Amino acid sequence: MKGQYKETIRVDNLVTGYRSKKGDIVITRDINAALYSGELTCLLGPNGAGKSTLLKTLTAFLPPIAGSITVESKLLSEYTDAELAKVIGVVLTERLNINNMTVKELVGMGRSPYTGFWGRMSEYDRMVVNESISLVNIGNLRDRMIQTLSDGERQKVMIAKSLAQETPVIFLDEPTAFLDYPSKVEIMQLLQRLAREKNKTVFLSTHDLELALQIADRVWLIDKPHGVTIGTPEDLALNGDMSQYFRCDGVIFDMESGLFKICHELNESVCLNGAGPRFNMVRKALARRGIYAAPDGNKDIAIDTSGENYNINGYSVTSIAQLLDMVDRLLTLKK
């Protein structure tokens, strides 16, 4: 038990990979961890680190090479398919290839563990379907055909279908793939809200690093050299694990914001004075050009952002684009 949250899944000494006649191919080893109700947990790592293999193992699509997975105090291997369908819901990355079915009908398929695939829905089943549609805020899509939906709308429908399954655990594989940024944020906030309000255990793999670091309650970092490291985004940032797992030339982990940012190679210097958003945006634009900009910079080119316009060496310009042009000209003259 963790605070008010209940442990729903535990993995002990888990080794994931693939079995073959030539021997086992191990992807990750010695994972010891737990997932809790009421929490959104994100699985992060570079391509090829084993995220998909781990997710498939936790959802019983792949058997573990070694170790154990316990779900709701029962070994995963002891569940029948029918039993597991009432405990774990899975939302996959693949685009839906379903036509001639309405949103309500597809969400209703989430009730099949209780009714059978062609089973007749009871009043309770219909109530669960309607509530699931309402929770995901897709009531306006209820009678739309699946093929007419956008990618973001389809992803919401699949989440509603998983909710209709009434499982305590929901696993999602790249739920924000194919979506534009506002839709990514909307889906992640929706999953966070469902974990909180419905006390679900929500576990998802994602490449959307910045979103995960801002929304996840807990993060599982995975890569081949380091294995799996688990903690809150803040703890992983402070102890250095976050920057270690995503070490890359030109990218640094910014401890102040708790997010990753591009580290530009700065070959020139200018003196920049001011404060607030205008100062920060000018500094950002100059860094993109490879120019260090700060009050202690080269005073041969002096920029002030505190006035109504931008002042550079006594000249006034109204936009950062004009400012950059002047900096380029002055740097060229200096050479």
C-alpha positions in Angstrom: 0.0 0.0 0.0 1.3 3.5 -0.9 -0.6 6.2 1.0 -4.2 6.0 0.0 -3.4 4.1 -3.2 -3.7 0.4 -3.6 -1.0 -1.7 -5.3 -2.7 -3.4 -8.2 0.3 -4.9 -10.1 3.7 -6.1 -8.9 6.6 -7.4 -10.9 9.4 -9.3 -9.2 12.7 -10.1 -10.8 11.1 -9.8 -14.2 13.1 -10.7 -17.3 11.5 -9.8 -20.7 12.4 -11.0 -24.2 11.6 -13.7 -26.7 11.9 -17.4 -26.6 13.2 -19.3 -29.7 14.6 -22.7 -30.5 18.1 -21.2 -30.5 17.7 -19.8 -27.0 16.1 -16.9 -25.2 16.7 -13.4 -26.4 16.7 -11.2 -23.3 15.6 -7.5 -23.7 15.3 -6.3 -20.1 16.2 -8.1 -16.9 15.7 -7.9 -13.1 12.7 -5.5 -13.0 11.2 -5.0 -9.6 8.3 -2.5 -9.5 4.7 -1.9 -8.7 1.8 0.0 -10.2 -0.9 1.7 -8.1 -4.6 2.6 -8.5 -5.2 6.3 -8.9 -1.9 6.9 -10.6 -0.9 7.6 -14.2 2.5 5.9 -14.9 4.5 6.6 -18.1 7.1 4.2 -19.6 9.8 6.2 -21.2 12.9 5.2 -23.1 14.7 5.5 -26.5 13.8 3.4 -29.5 14.9 -0.2 -29.1 15.0 0.0 -25.3 12.3 -2.7 -24.9 9.2 -0.6 -24.1 6.9 -2.6 -26.4 8.3 -5.9 -25.2 7.7 -4.9 -21.5 4.2 -3.7 -22.3 3.4 -6.9 -24.2 4.7 -9.0 -21.2 2.7 -7.1 -18.7 -0.5 -7.6 -20.7 0.1 -11.3 -21.2 0.7 -11.0 -25.0 4.2 -12.4 -24.3 5.3 -14.8 -21.6 8.2 -13.5 -19.3 11.6 -15.2 -19.7 11.8 -15.2 -15.9 10.3 -13.7 -12.8 6.6 -13.1 -11.9 3.8 -10.6 -12.5 1.0 -10.3 -9.9 -2.2 -8.6 -10.8 -4.8 -8.0 -8.1 -2.9 -10.4 -5.8 -3.0 -13.2 -8.4 -0.3 -14.4 -10.8 -0.8 -13.2 -14.3 -0.1 -16.7 -15.6 -3.0 -18.0 -13.6 -5.7 -15.9 -15.3 -7.8 -17.3 -18.1 -8.3 -15.0 -21.1 -11.9 -14.4 -20.0 -10.8 -13.5 -16.5 -8.0 -11.2 -17.7 -10.4 -9.3 -19.9 -12.2 -8.2 -16.8 -9.0 -7.0 -15.1 -6.8 -5.4 -17.8 -7.9 -3.2 -20.6 -5.5 -2.6 -23.5 -5.5 0.3 -26.0 -3.0 -0.3 -28.8 -1.2 2.2 -31.2 -2.6 0.7 -34.5 -5.0 2.9 -36.4 -8.5 1.5 -36.4 -9.5 -0.3 -39.5 -13.2 -0.5 -38.7 -16.0 0.7 -41.0 -19.8 0.7 -40.8 -19.9 0.8 -37.1 -21.0 3.7 -34.9 -19.1 5.1 -31.9 -21.7 3.8 -29.5 -21.5 0.3 -31.1 -17.7 0.2 -30.8 -17.7 1.4 -27.2 -20.4 -1.3 -26.5 -17.8 -4.0 -27.6 -16.1 -3.2 -24.4 -18.9 -5.1 -22.6 -18.1 -8.3 -24.5 -16.2 -9.9 -21.5 -19.6 -9.8 -19.7 -22.0 -10.4 -22.6 -20.0 -12.5 -25.1 -19.1 -11.0 -28.5 -22.7 -11.3 -29.8 -24.4 -11.1 -26.4 -27.4 -9.0 -25.7 -26.7 -6.0 -23.4 -28.6 -5.5 -20.3 -29.8 -2.1 -18.9 -26.7 -2.0 -16.8 -24.4 -2.7 -19.8 -26.0 0.2 -21.7 -25.6 2.4 -18.6 -21.9 1.6 -18.5 -21.5 2.4 -22.2 -23.2 5.7 -21.8 -21.2 6.6 -18.8 -17.9 5.7 -20.6 -18.9 7.9 -23.5 -19.7 10.7 -21.1 -16.5 10.4 -19.1 -14.4 10.8 -22.3 -16.6 13.7 -23.5 -17.5 12.2 -26.8 -21.3 12.4 -26.5 -21.4 14.5 -29.7 -19.8 11.6 -31.5 -22.1 8.8 -30.3 -23.9 8.2 -33.6 -21.0 9.0 -35.9 -19.5 6.2 -38.1 -15.9 5.3 -37.1 -14.5 5.9 -40.5 -15.6 9.6 -40.3 -13.6 10.3 -37.1 -10.2 12.1 -36.8 -7.3 10.2 -35.2 -7.8 12.1 -31.9 -11.5 11.2 -31.9 -10.8 7.6 -32.6 -8.3 7.4 -29.8 -10.9 8.8 -27.4 -13.4 6.2 -28.6 -10.9 3.4 -27.9 -10.3 4.8 -24.4 -14.1 4.9 -23.9 -14.3 1.2 -25.0 -11.6 0.3 -22.5 -13.5 2.1 -19.8 -16.7 0.2 -20.7 -14.7 -2.9 -20.0 -14.7 -1.9 -16.3 -11.2 -3.1 -15.7 -9.2 -1.7 -12.7 -6.1 -1.5 -15.0 -5.7 0.1 -18.4 -2.5 -0.3 -20.5 -1.9 2.0 -23.5 0.7 1.7 -26.2 1.7 5.2 -27.5 -1.8 6.6 -27.1 -0.8 10.0 -28.5 0.9 8.7 -31.7 -0.5 10.4 -34.9 -2.0 13.3 -32.9 -1.3 17.0 -33.1 0.0 18.7 -30.0 -3.3 20.0 -28.6 -4.8 16.5 -29.0 -1.8 14.9 -27.3 -2.3 17.2 -24.3 -6.0 16.5 -24.2 -5.5 12.7 -24.3 -2.9 12.8 -21.6 -5.0 15.1 -19.3 -8.0 12.8 -19.9 -6.0 9.7 -18.8 -4.7 11.6 -15.7 -8.2 12.6 -14.8 -9.5 9.0 -15.3 -6.8 7.6 -13.0 -7.7 10.1 -10.3 -11.5 10.2 -10.6 -12.1 6.5 -11.3 -9.2 5.2 -9.3 -7.8 3.4 -12.3 -4.3 2.1 -12.7 -3.2 3.7 -16.0 0.1 2.7 -17.5 1.3 3.9 -20.9 4.3 3.9 -23.1 5.1 7.2 -24.9 7.7 9.1 -26.9 6.1 12.4 -25.8 8.8 13.0 -23.2 7.8 16.6 -22.2 4.2 15.8 -21.8 4.9 12.7 -19.7 7.3 14.7 -17.4 4.5 17.3 -16.8 1.6 14.9 -16.3 2.8 11.5 -15.0 2.6 10.6 -11.3 5.4 8.1 -11.8 7.9 7.3 -14.5 9.5 4.0 -15.6 12.8 4.8 -17.4 14.0 2.0 -19.5 17.1 1.4 -21.7 19.5 -1.4 -22.3 22.6 -0.1 -20.4 20.7 0.9 -17.3 17.7 -1.4 -17.2 14.6 0.1 -15.5 14.6 2.9 -13.0 11.4 4.1 -11.4 10.4 7.3 -9.5 8.5 10.5 -9.7 9.7 12.8 -12.6 11.0 15.2 -9.9 13.1 12.6 -8.1 14.5 11.2 -11.3 15.5 14.7 -12.3 17.1 15.6 -9.0 19.1 12.3 -8.8 20.4 12.6 -12.3 18.7 9.6 -13.8 16.6 11.6 -16.2 19.7 13.2 -17.9 21.6 9.9 -17.8 18.9 8.0 -19.6 18.5 10.5 -22.4 22.1 11.7 -22.7 22.6 13.0 -26.2 24.8 15.6 -27.9 23.0 18.9 -28.1 20.3 18.0 -25.6 20.4 18.8 -21.9 18.0 18.4 -19.0 17.1 21.7 -17.5 16.8 21.4 -13.8 14.9 24.7 -13.4 12.0 23.7 -15.7 12.3 20.0 -15.2 12.2 19.5 -19.0 14.7 18.7 -21.8 16.0 21.5 -24.0 18.3 21.9 -27.0 21.8 23.0 -26.0 23.0 25.3 -28.8 26.7 25.7 -29.6 27.4 29.4 -28.8 30.2 30.9 -30.8 29.4 34.6 -30.5 28.5 36.9 -27.6 26.4 40.0 -27.1 25.3 42.1 -24.1 21.6 41.7 -23.4 19.8 43.6 -20.7 16.2 43.5 -19.6 13.8 41.1 -17.9 10.6 39.2 -18.4 9.2 37.4 -21.5 10.7 39.8 -24.1 14.2 39.3 -22.6 13.8 35.5 -22.6 12.5 35.4 -26.1 15.4 37.5 -27.5 17.9 35.3 -25.6 16.2 32.2 -27.0 16.3 33.6 -30.6 19.9 34.6 -30.3 20.9 31.2 -28.9 19.3 29.6 -31.9 21.8 31.6 -34.0 24.7 30.4 -31.8 25.0 33.7 -29.9 25.4 33.9 -26.1 23.3 36.8 -24.8 23.5 38.1 -21.2 24.4 41.2 -19.3 28.0 40.0 -19.1 28.2 39.5 -22.9 30.3 41.4 -25.4 29.3 45.1 -25.0 30.3 45.9 -28.6 26.8 44.8 -29.4 24.4 46.0 -26.7 20.7 45.1 -26.7 18.1 46.3 -24.3 14.6 44.8 -24.1 13.1 47.0 -21.4 11.6 49.7 -23.6 8.6 49.7 -25.8 10.8 48.6 -28.7 14.1 46.7 -28.8 17.2 48.9 -28.6 20.4 47.7 -30.2 23.5 50.0 -30.1 21.2 53.0 -29.9 18.9 51.9 -32.8 15.3 51.0 -32.2 13.5 48.0 -33.9 10.0 46.7 -33.3 10.4 42.9 -33.8 12.9 40.2 -32.9 13.2 39.4 -36.7 14.5 42.9 -37.3 16.8 42.6 -34.2 18.3 39.4 -35.5 19.0 41.0 -38.9 20.9 43.9 -37.2 22.9 41.5 -35.0 23.9 39.5 -38.1 25.0 42.7 -39.9 27.0 44.0 -36.8 28.7 40.6 -36.4 29.6 40.6 -40.0 31.1 44.1 -39.8 33.1 43.0 -36.7 34.7 40.2 -38.6 
